[in-house]
Amino acid sequence: MFTNKAYKFWFCTGSQDLYGDECLRKVADHSAKIVEALNASGKLPYEVVLKPTLISQASIRQTFNDANNDAECAGVITWMHTFSPAKMWILGLKEFKKPLCHLHTQFNEEIPYDTIDMDFMNENQSAHGDREYGHIVSRMGIERKIIVGHWSRESVQQKLADWMITAIGCIESSHIRVCRFGDNMNNVAVTEGDKVEAQIKFGWEIDHYCVNDVVEYVDAVSKGDVDALVDEYYSLYKVIDDGRDADEFRRHVAVQAQQEIGIEKFLVENNYQAVVTHFGMLGGLKQLPGLAIQRLMAKGYGFGAEGDWKVAAMVRLMKLMTAGKKDAKGSSLMEDYTYNLVAGKEGILQAHMMEVCPTVAEGDVSMRVTPLSMGNREDPARLVFTAKEGPAVATSLVDLGDRFRLLINAVDCKKVEKPMPKLPVGTAYWTPQPNFEDGCEAWILAGGAHHTAFSYDLTVEQMVDWANYMGIETAVIDKDTNLRQFKNELRWNAAAYRK
């Protein structure tokens, strides 16, 4: 599902010709050494490409427009080695359309106390030049990521790596197309939203199809293809038959295999990367897609339940941002189900009827076939597991009517105290930061939904950076959240984002 595009990031150094050719040769040499070190660090997920030193309005404008037109360029890293008069940057910045990072660094780490003179000062003045540049970017109201520190430090390299991942999310957002089979669940508020405004803000295309449009694809799948995929299921997953006849169990699993193949073929042929289903709109489907959707999510597709196209797009976005990440722990749709309110053990049990992505699983993943009280179809097969422990983020993209708000909650995933043998779904269990009571209250105050796009592999800061680039409001709930301050932030945001 992932194309693993060979994205690159351009490194653009600012200077001017005031100090002569010898100085500019040193500027170019310093930039080359920084780029070489960054690429050799092993920290960055994408290559940094050095561009010629920018010393004029014409070269700056041309470089930024070349970046716009280069499909492989996912963003530009800027650094002012020496004083670069900021008016030179205005037209280039005004026309630039991709993510921007301002790396506030300098070539030397320490002041050369014994030898420093005015020539050195004039040549190595990032403290001076970066402020001139930063002023014009702020005056123009351009969103950018500012990273401060010496380029050789692991902390700086890690921040740069994190920004690159966010930049990929910004670039790829405009390529997300969501296919809705059926519509939103009747009378439910949070799954609704302005699809036109979403396309304007995020670039998402959200289309609707009758469920029976995909049924034609499902029915056309050959028995040989179904049998081969079922065999793959049996080789990958542990079977929990709950006393069912083995042949009957396999027939139910085969329905899901047929759905997986048929739905994916529809998505590929029609160029969709995310899908939405609804248990009340199943048309000619024999089962609510469960195992089929779980497998598609594991391949990188986004998914939203009950018509929730916002979550489907956000899950796809998270999959894109974390594609190829070493030791990734997974991303998925989640839903708040039920609380544990025992003092000192508070938490929220997360699940869905079936459709939780197995990439978040810890240990064995099992197949079960059990009844579903909703959907009025035969018992669906699904994958059952428990999720990993560790820190994660849960996000909710909320349509407030006059604007979108991205609610971002840092959560701590834990193990439940006891097994839940009668619960035939994939589950996670977490406590929201800063604590259960304040986390839940803040979530409700901000209008967060019961569906979330969830990831172990992204940070609060990365999601904030993405939302900032998209020009939407953020509300963060983490260890530093204070409810009185949080309420004030929501009030301030209402004023700041008022149209």
C-alpha positions in Angstrom: 0.0 0.0 0.0 2.9 2.4 0.7 4.9 3.7 -2.2 7.8 4.8 0.0 8.5 7.9 -2.0 12.1 9.0 -2.1 11.5 12.4 -0.5 14.4 14.8 0.1 14.8 18.0 2.1 16.7 20.9 0.7 19.3 22.7 2.9 19.4 26.4 2.0 22.0 28.7 3.5 21.6 32.4 3.6 24.4 35.0 3.3 25.3 38.0 1.1 28.3 39.2 -1.0 29.3 42.0 1.4 32.2 40.1 2.9 33.8 38.9 -0.4 34.5 35.6 -2.1 36.7 34.1 0.5 34.0 34.4 3.1 31.4 32.9 0.8 33.7 29.9 0.1 33.9 29.3 3.8 30.1 29.6 4.1 29.7 27.0 1.3 32.3 24.7 2.9 30.6 24.9 6.4 27.2 24.2 4.9 28.5 21.2 3.0 30.1 19.8 6.2 26.9 20.2 8.1 24.8 18.4 5.5 27.3 15.6 5.2 27.2 15.1 9.0 23.4 15.2 9.1 23.1 12.5 6.4 25.8 10.4 8.1 24.2 10.6 11.5 21.8 7.8 11.0 19.1 9.9 12.8 17.3 11.4 9.8 14.7 9.4 8.0 15.2 11.3 4.7 18.2 12.7 2.8 19.2 16.3 3.1 20.3 17.9 -0.2 22.7 20.9 -0.1 21.8 23.9 -2.4 24.1 26.7 -3.4 24.4 29.6 -0.9 21.6 32.1 -1.4 22.9 35.7 -1.6 20.3 37.5 -3.7 16.6 38.0 -4.1 16.6 36.3 -7.5 18.5 33.2 -6.3 16.2 32.9 -3.2 13.0 33.2 -5.3 14.3 30.7 -7.9 15.3 28.2 -5.3 12.0 28.3 -3.4 10.0 28.0 -6.7 12.2 25.1 -7.8 11.4 23.4 -4.5 7.7 23.9 -5.1 8.0 22.2 -8.5 10.3 19.3 -7.4 8.0 16.4 -6.5 10.8 14.8 -4.4 11.3 17.9 -2.3 9.2 17.6 0.9 10.4 20.8 2.6 13.2 23.3 3.0 15.6 23.8 5.9 17.0 27.3 6.1 20.0 28.6 8.0 21.5 32.1 8.0 25.3 31.5 8.3 26.0 35.2 8.0 23.8 38.3 7.9 21.4 37.9 5.0 19.2 41.0 4.6 15.6 39.7 5.1 13.9 41.8 2.3 15.7 39.6 -0.1 13.7 36.7 1.2 10.2 38.2 0.9 9.2 37.1 -2.6 10.7 33.6 -2.2 8.9 33.0 1.1 5.7 34.5 -0.2 5.6 32.0 -3.1 6.9 29.0 -1.2 4.2 26.3 -0.6 5.9 23.5 1.3 6.9 22.9 4.9 9.7 25.3 6.2 12.2 24.6 9.0 14.4 27.4 10.4 17.5 25.7 11.8 19.0 28.2 14.2 22.6 26.9 14.6 26.1 27.9 13.8 29.1 26.1 12.4 31.4 26.4 15.4 30.2 25.0 18.7 32.4 27.1 21.0 33.7 30.7 20.8 37.4 30.5 19.8 38.4 32.7 22.7 42.1 32.9 21.9 41.8 33.8 18.2 38.4 35.5 17.7 38.6 38.8 15.8 36.3 40.9 13.7 36.7 38.8 10.6 35.5 35.8 12.5 32.6 37.8 14.0 31.5 39.0 10.5 31.8 35.5 9.0 30.1 33.5 11.8 27.1 35.5 12.8 24.1 33.2 12.8 23.0 34.8 16.1 22.7 38.0 14.0 21.5 36.7 10.7 18.9 34.2 12.0 17.2 37.0 13.9 16.9 39.2 10.8 15.5 36.2 8.8 13.2 35.2 11.7 11.8 38.7 11.8 10.6 38.6 8.3 9.1 35.1 8.5 7.2 36.2 11.6 6.0 39.5 10.0 4.7 37.6 7.0 2.9 35.2 9.2 4.4 32.1 7.7 4.2 28.8 9.6 7.6 27.2 10.2 9.4 24.9 12.6 12.3 26.6 14.6 15.0 24.2 15.9 17.7 25.7 18.1 21.1 24.2 18.9 24.4 22.9 17.5 23.8 20.8 14.4 26.1 18.0 15.8 23.9 17.3 18.8 21.7 14.2 18.8 18.8 16.2 20.3 18.9 18.7 17.4 19.2 15.9 14.9 16.2 14.1 16.5 14.1 17.3 16.4 15.0 17.6 12.7 14.0 14.0 12.1 10.7 14.5 13.9 10.0 17.6 11.8 10.7 15.7 8.6 8.1 13.1 9.5 5.6 15.9 10.1 6.5 17.5 6.8 5.7 14.3 5.0 2.3 14.3 6.7 1.8 17.9 5.4 2.8 16.9 1.8 0.9 13.7 1.7 -2.3 15.1 3.2 -3.3 16.5 -0.1 -3.1 13.0 -1.7 -5.6 11.3 0.8 -8.8 10.2 -0.8 -11.5 8.6 1.4 -14.1 6.2 0.1 -17.4 6.1 2.1 -19.5 3.0 1.7 -22.8 4.3 3.1 -23.2 7.4 5.1 -22.8 8.7 8.7 -24.7 7.0 11.5 -28.1 8.6 11.9 -28.3 11.3 14.5 -24.6 11.0 15.6 -22.9 14.4 15.8 -19.2 13.8 15.9 -18.9 11.7 12.8 -20.4 14.6 10.7 -18.4 17.4 9.3 -17.8 19.8 6.5 -16.2 17.8 3.7 -15.7 20.8 1.5 -13.8 22.7 4.2 -11.8 19.6 4.9 -10.7 19.5 1.2 -9.8 23.2 1.4 -7.8 22.8 4.6 -6.3 19.4 4.3 -6.5 18.5 0.6 -8.7 15.4 1.5 -11.2 14.2 -1.1 -14.1 12.4 0.5 -16.4 10.6 -1.8 -19.5 8.4 -1.4 -20.5 5.1 -2.9 -23.4 2.7 -2.5 -22.3 -0.3 -0.6 -23.4 -2.6 -3.4 -20.8 -0.9 -5.6 -18.1 -2.7 -3.7 -20.3 -5.9 -3.3 -19.8 -6.4 -7.1 -16.0 -6.5 -6.5 -16.4 -8.8 -3.5 -18.6 -11.2 -5.4 -16.2 -11.3 -8.3 -13.3 -12.7 -6.2 -12.3 -16.2 -7.2 -12.5 -19.1 -4.9 -8.9 -19.9 -5.5 -7.8 -16.4 -4.3 -10.1 -16.7 -1.3 -8.7 -20.1 -0.3 -5.1 -18.9 -0.7 -5.8 -15.9 1.6 -7.6 -18.0 4.2 -4.5 -20.3 4.3 -2.4 -17.2 4.9 -4.7 -16.2 7.8 -4.4 -19.7 9.4 -0.6 -19.5 9.1 -0.5 -16.1 10.8 -3.1 -16.1 13.5 -4.1 -18.4 16.3 -7.6 -19.9 16.0 -10.0 -19.5 18.9 -13.0 -21.5 17.7 -15.2 -21.3 20.8 -16.5 -24.8 20.1 -17.6 -24.0 16.6 -17.4 -26.6 13.9 -14.0 -26.2 12.1 -15.6 -26.2 8.6 -18.2 -23.6 9.7 -15.5 -21.5 11.3 -13.5 -21.5 8.1 -16.5 -20.5 6.0 -17.0 -17.4 8.1 -13.3 -16.6 7.8 -13.5 -17.0 4.0 -16.2 -14.3 3.8 -13.7 -11.9 5.3 -11.0 -13.0 3.0 -13.3 -12.4 0.0 -14.2 -9.0 1.4 -10.5 -8.0 1.9 -9.6 -8.9 -1.7 -12.7 -7.2 -3.1 -12.5 -4.0 -1.1 -8.8 -3.6 -1.7 -9.3 -4.1 -5.5 -12.0 -1.4 -5.4 -9.8 1.0 -3.5 -6.8 0.4 -5.8 -8.7 0.7 -9.0 -10.4 3.9 -7.9 -7.3 5.4 -6.1 -8.6 5.6 -2.5 -6.3 5.3 0.5 -8.9 5.3 3.3 -12.3 3.7 3.7 -15.4 4.1 5.8 -18.1 1.5 6.5 -21.3 1.5 8.6 -22.8 -1.5 10.3 -26.3 -0.2 9.4 -25.6 0.0 5.6 -24.3 -3.4 4.5 -26.2 -4.0 1.3 -25.3 -7.3 -0.1 -22.4 -8.0 2.2 -22.7 -11.2 4.2 -20.8 -9.9 7.2 -19.8 -6.5 8.5 -16.1 -6.2 7.4 -14.0 -6.9 10.4 -10.9 -9.0 9.8 -10.9 -7.6 6.3 -10.7 -4.0 7.5 -8.2 -4.9 10.2 -5.9 -6.4 7.5 -6.4 -3.4 5.2 -5.4 -1.0 8.0 -2.3 -3.1 8.7 -1.4 -2.6 5.0 -1.6 1.2 5.5 -5.2 2.1 4.6 -7.1 4.5 6.9 -10.4 3.5 8.4 -13.3 5.2 10.1 -16.3 3.5 11.6 -20.0 4.5 11.3 -19.2 6.9 8.5 -16.4 8.7 10.4 -14.4 10.0 7.4 -12.3 12.4 9.6 -10.9 9.5 11.6 -10.3 7.5 8.4 -8.2 10.3 6.9 -6.3 10.8 10.2 -5.5 7.1 10.5 -4.2 7.1 6.9 -2.2 10.2 7.7 -0.6 8.6 10.7 0.2 5.5 8.7 1.9 7.7 6.1 3.9 9.6 8.6 5.2 6.5 10.3 5.8 4.3 7.2 9.2 2.8 7.4 9.8 3.8 11.0 12.2 1.5 12.7 10.6 -0.5 15.5 7.2 1.1 14.9 4.5 0.0 17.4 1.5 0.9 15.3 -1.4 3.2 14.6 -5.1 2.6 14.5 -8.7 3.7 14.9 -9.7 3.5 18.6 -13.0 4.1 20.4 -13.6 5.0 24.1 -15.8 2.2 25.5 -15.8 1.8 29.2 -14.0 3.0 32.3 -12.2 1.4 35.2 -13.0 3.8 38.1 -11.2 1.9 40.9 -9.1 4.4 42.9 -5.5 4.4 41.8 -6.3 2.2 38.8 -8.4 4.5 36.6 -8.3 4.0 32.9 -10.3 3.8 29.7 -10.8 0.5 27.8 -10.4 1.2 24.1 -11.7 -1.0 21.3 -14.3 -1.1 18.5 -16.8 -3.6 17.4 -14.0 -5.4 15.5 -11.9 -2.9 13.5 -8.8 -2.2 15.5 -5.5 -2.5 13.6 -3.3 -5.5 14.5 -0.2 -3.4 14.1 -0.8 -2.2 17.7 -0.9 -5.8 19.1 1.3 -7.2 21.8 1.9 -11.0 21.5 -0.5 -13.4 19.8 -3.1 -12.3 17.4 -6.1 -14.6 17.3 -9.1 -15.2 14.9 -12.5 -15.6 16.4 -16.0 -15.8 14.9 -18.7 -14.5 17.2 -22.1 -12.9 16.9 -22.5 -9.1 16.5 -25.7 -7.6 17.8 -25.6 -4.9 15.2 -25.7 -5.1 11.4 -28.2 -7.9 11.0 -25.8 -10.2 9.2 -24.0 -13.5 9.9 -21.4 -13.8 12.6 -18.3 -11.9 11.4 -14.7 -13.1 11.8 -12.3 -10.8 13.5 -8.8 -10.5 14.9 -8.5 -10.4 18.7 -5.5 -9.2 20.7 -4.4 -6.7 23.4 -2.4 -3.6 22.6 1.2 -2.8 23.6 2.2 -0.8 26.7 3.8 2.5 26.5 3.3 6.2 25.7 1.1 7.2 22.7 -1.1 9.9 21.4 -4.8 9.9 20.8 -6.2 12.6 18.5 -9.7 13.8 17.6 -10.3 16.1 14.6 -13.4 18.1 15.6 -15.6 20.2 13.3 -16.8 23.0 15.5 -18.9 24.6 12.7 -16.7 27.6 12.1 -13.3 25.8 12.3 -11.6 22.5 12.8 -9.8 21.7 16.1 -7.3 19.0 16.5 -7.5 17.6 20.0 -4.3 15.8 21.0 -4.0 13.8 24.2 -0.9 12.1 25.5 -1.9 8.8 26.9 -0.1 6.0 28.8 -1.1 2.5 27.6 -1.1 -0.2 30.2 -2.0 -3.8 30.7 -5.4 -4.7 32.2 -5.3 -6.4 35.5 -7.1 -9.6 34.3 -7.8 -11.3 31.0 -11.1 -10.6 29.3 -11.8 -14.0 27.6 -15.4 -13.2 26.7 -14.6 -9.9 24.8 -13.9 -10.9 21.2 -12.2 -7.7 20.0 -8.8 -6.0 19.8 -8.4 -3.8 22.9 -6.1 -1.1 24.4 -6.2 0.3 27.9 -4.9 3.7 28.8 -4.9 6.5 31.3 -5.0 9.9 29.8 -2.5 12.5 30.9 -2.2 14.5 33.2 -4.5 12.1 35.1 -7.8 10.3 34.6 -10.1 13.0 36.0 -8.5 16.0 34.4 -7.7 14.3 31.1 -11.4 13.2 30.7 -12.7 16.6 31.7 -10.4 18.4 29.3 -11.3 16.1 26.5 -15.0 16.7 27.0 -14.5 20.5 27.4 -12.7 20.6 24.0 -15.5 18.6 22.3 -13.4 15.5 21.6 -15.1 12.6 19.9 -15.4 9.0 21.0 -13.5 7.8 17.9 -9.8 8.6 17.9 -6.9 8.3 15.5 -4.2 6.7 17.7 -0.5 6.1 17.4 2.4 4.9 19.5 4.9 6.3 16.9 4.0 10.0 16.8 4.5 12.7 19.4 2.2 15.5 20.6 4.7 18.0 19.1 4.6 16.4 15.7 0.8 16.5 15.6 0.8 20.1 16.8 3.2 21.0 14.1 1.1 19.3 11.4 -2.1 21.2 12.6 -0.2 24.5 12.7 0.9 24.0 9.1 -2.6 23.2 8.1 -3.8 26.4 9.8 -6.2 24.8 12.3 -6.6 25.1 16.0 -5.0 22.7 18.4 -5.9 21.8 22.0 -3.2 19.7 23.8 -3.9 17.6 26.9 -0.7 16.3 28.5 1.3 16.1 31.7 1.4 19.9 31.9 -2.4 20.5 31.5 -4.0 22.6 34.1 -7.8 22.8 33.7 -8.1 26.5 34.6 -5.5 27.3 32.0 -7.0 24.9 29.5 -10.4 26.6 29.7 -8.7 29.9 29.1 -6.8 28.5 26.1 -10.1 27.3 24.6 -11.6 30.8 25.0 -8.5 32.5 23.5 -8.6 30.0 20.6 -12.2 30.8 19.9 -11.3 34.5 19.5 -8.1 33.8 17.5 -9.7 31.5 15.0 -13.0 33.4 14.7 -13.8 34.0 11.0 
